[in-house]
Amino acid sequence: MTDPDSIRISDADREAAARRLHDALGEGRITLVELEERLDAVYAARTAAELRPPLSDLPGGLPPSVTAAAGAPVDPAERVHLRTGAGTVKRTGDWQVPAALRLTTSMGTIHLDLSEVRRLPPRIDVEVSTGMGEIVLVLPEGGSAEVDGVRGSWGEVKTKVPAAPGGTGPHLVVHGKVGMGSLTVRASRKGWWKAVLG
């Protein structure tokens, strides 16, 4: 198994760490001099191990996008849980998308549209659990999703996006179980209409 600390980090990971440091300055946890020193270390970092020291004494530690890499466990406290029994949970427009989600539905629908979100984590860990419910994930152009970690019995798992990252959009790593319900991951239809209508 790959050592999570040896994983190469992305520019988005560095920016997430820099935002955390700026927040720490605003909270009075570090001084301006410390901010400058730590930012130098963050922007010079190439791996998760090198990104860890500037954040080690601050709440939260590494950005969730780094901890989710290479199958590293996501801190349960950082996973946002959206659930419904027989109702509907829907997110559209520009909403705050966390780097780790847990989606649970018994007989209802969870519909998450990421296509209009302006700031998305580069990698999003999604844990799903359905009874007879439905989960729909709509990705922006260039998005991808790996769904091999989803177990199904009577349910259906459909994906209409690339499985491997490589586009300009976010990469979802989806795992969990689909009972008698369904999971659908697809691209936004807005881009398709724009292409047709010009």
Summary of the structure (lengths in Angstrom):
residues: 198
radius of gyration: 18.3
end to end distance: 47.1
largest distance: 58.1
contacts: 628
relative contact order: 0.13
helix: 29%
strand: 32%
